[in-house]
Amino acid sequence: MKSLCLFLLLMSATFLLQAQKTPAKSSSDDLDAVISDLENNKSVKDRRINLRNIQFVTGKAVFTPQDRAYLDTLAIFMVKAPTLSMEISGYTDNVGREKFNNKLSQNRANAIKTYLIETKRINAKRLVASGYGPRNFIASNDTETGRATNRRVELRILGLTNEVYYIVTKGGKRVPVNYVVTSKDNKTVSYRENEKAPLVRVPAASLDYIEYPDGTRRQVGAVAAMGQSGNSQESKRKLEHSGVDWMQGRSVNSSKVGDWFSGRFPKIGRWSVMANAGIMPLIVKAANINFAYVDESPSRDNLRNTIDLTEAQFAPGGQIGFEFSTDKFFMLRTQYHLAKSNQAGFSGFLVGVGKGFGKRGRFATNLDLTLGSAYLKLGQLVQNDVYIQVNSSTFYSKTVDIKFRNYFAALTPHISYDLGIGKGMNLRLAAGYSYSFNTKSRLIFKGKDANEKREKASEELSASNVNFRVGGVRQTEVNLFRFEGPYATVGFLYHLYAR
């Protein structure tokens, strides 16, 4: 009998020692299991993971240092499985008022969501935070052990985000996918182009980066470092050497131009030279002009001319300049703008802003501001003596050109769409409506000085030696042009730099 009791005691001790040697399953094991199932194309929808490592300060939505360390692990999981959307569910026990427990569970779920978004740059569209208070308990609330079990945060997988990601190889090939996962050891990447396509697994070393729907990019080798604590200098160093922006997780062009722009302007995703042409609104009023001018030289050189303007609605024109765009598809451009009709022309400088939408930001709404002037040739003033005098300017050339100019500002809202036509090049189609605001009008004189250099002068229409008549009535301030109406252009963008 004594021998039997001794045997049972030894067996019990052995069992207890073995149980101590076998670690309890952790939340990290559950996350790794999800990664493994995703790699084998198994459904993980509605899978619940108890984030038992997150404890919070008692009665508050405040993290402990241990909580932050585990949230970094959770961030790694979310980066490895970027196409999953998830719910963060907060729960409490039944001790205390239900209203307080509901608010506490919601605040704790919000705290985790905020940490992942703001500190780890996880896409906010992938996360939903919900607080359920004492509901859906998984253990008895009659014991302290049971209540501790019920005070938890769970991660529920809602399914795929249904957004398009891109797998970009070292050779530059871009593969659109809606399902992608990086292995636990970061050595392989598995992806699927659509729900019916087979799962493809490739070595991580063969890929350049994974591009997210918002344009941000992550290199596979930097995933592990990304999950480390935000205060870790070692993590920053690893990411800097891996070619990934530590805060944004974007890959950085290693060329000199790319380094310069990434360092000075970290939000610029692309800058391009652009040129476009089309039909512009240049409305010329139908009018009969009688013009006479007498210069201030002793010989009193003069010009008299009659011009019949015919009403014109549009003019061919073009623009050339630069455009900058950010990773969020905000655009800023500056261009030189010109157009010419059979009797008039205009030129100016344009500054525009825009915002891209949709896939790759190809569709955009824009607003342009153009400052410039339109002109009408009035004729040539012929020298009859030694020089022609216009105010303080002296012209020694045989003739001096005289133009009438209207200065203006124009606002042009328009829409555009970009089509990729080759590596680093887009075709842009644009259409909109222009609203103009005329400011003032003057006479502009152009000729050459005594050294054969170009000379320019101006004269007000109100000057006593100027007789500018429209329809028989002398005018001292007149607007012959309007820049108002629909327009359409076709243009090309060549990307000098792109992330």
Buried (B, 14 or more C-beta within 10 A) or exposed (E): EEEEEEEEEEEEEEEEEEEEEEEEEBBBEBBBBBBBBBBEEEEBEEBEBBBBBBBBEEEEBEBEEEBBEBBBBBBBBBBBBBBBBBBBBBBBBBEEEEEEBBBBBBBBBBBBBBBBBEBBBBBEEBBBBBBBBBBEBEBEBEEEEBBEBBBBBBBBBBEBBEBBBBBBEEEEEEBEBBBBBBBBEBEBBBBBBEEEEEBBEBEBEEBBBBBBBEBBBBBBBBBBBBBBEBEEEEBBEBBBEBBBBBEBBBBBBEEEEBEEBBEEEBEBBBBBEBBBBBBBBBBBBEBEBBBBBBBBBEEEBEBEBEBEBEEBEBBEBBBBBBBBBBBEBBBBBEBBBBBBBEBBBBBBBBBBEBBBEEEBBBBBBBBBBBBBBBBBBBBBBEBEEEBBBBEEBBBBBEBBBBBBBBBBBBBBEBEBBBEEEEEEEBBBBBBBEBBBEBEEBBBBBBBBBEEEEEBEBEBEBEBEEBBBBBEEEEBEEBBBBBBBBEBEBEBBBEBEBEB
